[in-house]
Amino acid sequence: MTIRPLDLRDLHHLYRLRGNAVGLDSTRTLTRGNPLGAVGLMAYINPARHIYASIADGDGVSLLGGIIHTRGESFARLLYLAPSSRLDHPDLPALIDHLSAEAGSWGAFHILAEVNESSNAFDGLRKAGFSVYAWQRMWNISQVAEATSRLVPSEVEASDWMRVDSIHWAAIQSLYQQIVPPLLHPVEPISPRTVGWMVGSSVKCYVNVTQGVYGIVLAPLIHPEVVDVSAKIASLVNQLPNRRNRPVYLCVRSYQAWLEPALEDLGARAGERQAVMVKHLTRLVRDEQTLLATQPPGVSVQPSRVSRMHK
């Protein structure tokens, strides 16, 4: 089986498999739809991103995969693998390795992928060197705004959300450091391009917002000390601007699993549990090297002298 970049002669593969792809970036899939659909393919003309697709073809089987990287970020993301019915194919790891090599040429240190734990892609990713570093669920919270009618009015008013500005970046970064386990900081660092909402000047409740044609995804950083979480979430959904009946999802990672009972109380619908996986491409230090200390010409170093010691 040969692996090569996708080109115009493969358009028939894209058309044939457009409904049979597995999205591996859940936020992008929920906001922009099918990664092989018209909106997904628009990413190829965005100059701010690196995006690459390849095909493994042979023996009557064609496997497709795509990867994306935003300039300046230390990680890339697997976009999709297709077809979903052949993700147990023995050549799938080779296709993923090919995509990983392209990401390495962009300067990415590691690659992220999100996959349902019941998907055949899970085993293929593990064989290609991916490991699980967190779990997550995408909760559909589109209808939780209706819960505000059952809450005490003072609780709803206490949820005073305001837009995040650049002056809040330091406080949001501090909140990130408190909530996200330190071992995960190098894998998926918080982006300085924050777009979202926060409650109060102390910034213990922050939600990043990603929007697209097909939906809105909220990624929360909420400190366990925050009270009335249910009321705050319902209030935020109720005041999101320009929603236009798009579905709203809340991404809950395993290190914030304490939020899930609050979402259940609001009647939110939980998606399937997903493995958040990473493949490391480089190590910061490969081998130890012994270096000789050199002295610049014309510079002498005088030894120190101790003339007397007092006990």
N, C-alpha and C positions, 0 to 999 in steps of 0.2 A: 504494500500500500504506500503510495507516494503522498507527501504532505507539501502543499504549496499555498501561496497567498490566494485569496479569493479574487476573481476578476470578472469582467463582463460576461465571459462565456459561461459563468456559473449562475447567471440570473435565474435559470430554470430551477436550480436547486433551491434558491431562496424562495421562489414562488411555491414550489412543491412542499417545502418544509416550514412555511411561515406559521402554520398552526401547530407545529410539532416541536417547538423549541422549549428548552428549559431555561428560564431566566435565573441567573446566579447573582444578580444585584437586585434585591427585593424592592428597595426604594425606587430604583429606576423603573422596574417593571410595573409597580403600582401607580406611578405617576405618568409614565410614557407609554405603557402598554406593551404589546408584543415586541421583543427586541428585533424581530425580523419584519415587523410591520413598517408602514410608511413613516410614522413618527420616530420609531427607533432608528431607522436608517438616516434620518436627518442629522444625527450626531456626526456622520462622516464628513460633513461640510463645516463643522465647528473648528476654527483654527486654534481655539484655546485648549483643545484636547488632542491627545494621541489616541487613535483607534485603529484596530487591526483585526482582520478576519482571515481565517485560513480553512482549508478543506483537506481532509484525508480521503483519498479516492482510490478504489481498487477492489477487485473481487466482487463487483456488483454492489458494493456498499460505499456510501458517502457520509462522512462525519463532518459536521461544521462546528466552528467555535469562534468566539470573538472576545476581545480584551480591550480595555479602555484605561487611559491614564490622563489625569488632569495635570497640566504643567505646574511644576513647583511642589507637587506632593510626593511623598516618599514611597507610596504604594500604588499599585494598579489593581483593577478589579476585572475578574472574569465576567463577561456580559452574558453569555449564553453558550449552551451546547445543544446540538441537534443531530439526528432526531431523538426524541425522548425514548423511543422504542429500542434504540440500539446503544444505549449508554453503558451496556455491559460488554461492549465490543473490546477485545484485547488490545486494539490499537488506540483506544481512547487516551491512555496515559501519554503515548507518543505525541498525539495532537496537542494535549495540554502542555507538554514540555516545549513544543514548538512555539506556542503562544507565550509561554513564560520567557523564552529566550528573547522574543521581541520586546517584552516589557523591560527586561534587563538592559536592552540597548537604549531605552528611554531614560534610564537612571533610577528605575524603581528598585527598592530593596526587597520588597516582598509583594505577594499577590493575595487578594482577599476573594472569597467566594462564600455565598450564602445558599444553602441547599436544604430542602426538606429531608429529614432524617430517613424517611421511607423511600426516597428517590434512588434509582439505580446510579445516579451520578455521584452519590456519596462514596460508594466503594471505588469508583473510578478516580475521584479526587484524592482519596487516601493513597491509592497506588501511584499516583503522580507526585506524591510528596507533601500533600496537604495534611494538616492536623487541626483538630478542633481547639479553639481558644475561648469560645463562649457559645451560649445558646440564646435564641431569641424567638419571640412570637410577634406577629403583626396582628394587633387588635383593631377590629373595625369599630370605631367609636362615632360613626356618622349620626347615630340616633341618640347619643347620650345627652345632647342639649335638652331633650324633652325632660330629663331628670331634674332640671333646674326648677321646674314647677313644683316639685315635691320637696325641695330643699328650703331651709329657713332663709328668708330674704337676707338677713345679716351675713350669713355664710357666703352667699353668692356675691354680695357687695365687697366682702373681704378679699375676693379674688380679683385684685386690681392689676390686670395684665397691662404691660406697656411694651412698645417695640424696643428691641435691643439696638444700641448705638455703639460706635467704636470706643467710646469712653468706658463701656462696660466690659471690654475684652479681658482685662486683667482679672476682674472678679469672676467672670465665667471660666477662665482658665483655672483659677483657684478651686472653683466648684468641681470642675472636671478632675483635678488632682485628688480631691477628697472622695469622689464616688467611684471612679474607674480604677480597678486594681493596677498597681504600678507596673506589673509585668506586661500589661496590655498597652501602656503608653507608647512604646516604640512601634507597635503594630498598626494602630489606627489613631494617630495624634489628632487632637481637636484642631479644626481648621480656623485660621484667623478670619476667614470670610464668613462670619456668623450672620445668619439671617433668622430671626426668631423673636420670641416674646419672653418676658421675665416678669416676676412678681417681686416688688419691693426693691429698695436700694441695696439691701444686703446680698441679693442674688443667691438665694438658696433654692430657687425654683425657676429653671430655664428650659425652654423647649425650642429646639431648632426646627425650622419649617422648610420642607422641600415640596415644590408644587409642579404639576404638569397638567397636560390636557385631561388625563384620565383620573387624577386623584391628588390628594394631599397627604404627605407623611410627616408625622411629628416624631422627633427623637428627643426624649426628655432627659434632663439631668435634674433630679429632684432629691434634695437632702431628706434623710429619714426624719429630721426634726420638723419638717413642714406639716402643718395641720390642715384639715379640711381638703385633702387632696382630691377627693371625688368632686367637691364643689368647684374647685379650681379648674379641673379638667373639663367639666361640663360647661363652665363659663367661657373657657377659651374656645371650645368648639362653637359655641353660640355666637362669638364675636369675630370669628375669622373673616376678614374682608374678601370680597370677590370670590366667594366659595362656589357660587353658581351650581349648587346641588351636587358638586363632586364628592365622592366618598372620602372620608377622613380616617386615617390609620395612625395608631400609636405603636411605635417599635419599642418593645420591652426586652432588654437584654437580661441575661441570667443574674448579673450583679445588681439588678434593680427589680428582682422578682417580687419584692414586697408590694409593688404597685398593682399586681394582678388581682388581689381580692377587691381593691377599690374599683377596678374596671368591671369586675363581675357584678358588684353591687349596682353599677350604673347600667347593667344590661348590655355591655359591649360583647362582641363576638370574637372569640380567640381563633387565630389561624393555626395552622399546623406548626409544631415546633421545628425550628430550623437550626442546623449546625452552622456556626460562623467559623470559617476555616481560613488558615493562612499557610502559604508556602514561602519560605525564606529563600531568597536568591543569592544573598551575599552574607559574609561575616565581616564585621568591622576590622578584626585583626585575624589574619590568616595564620601567620607563623611568627614566632619570636625571632628577633634578629639582634645580634650583638654589635653595637656600634662603638667605635673608638672615640674618646673625647679628644678633640683637637683644640690647640691653643692658637689664637690669632697671632700673626707675626708682630713683633715689637711689644708684646704684652707679657709681662712676667708676673708670676704669682709667688708672693713671699709667704713662707710658712709662719703660722702664728706661734708666739712664744709665751710660755707661762713662767714667770720669774719666781712666783711664790704662791703657795696655796695655804689658805687658812681653814682650819677645821672648825 
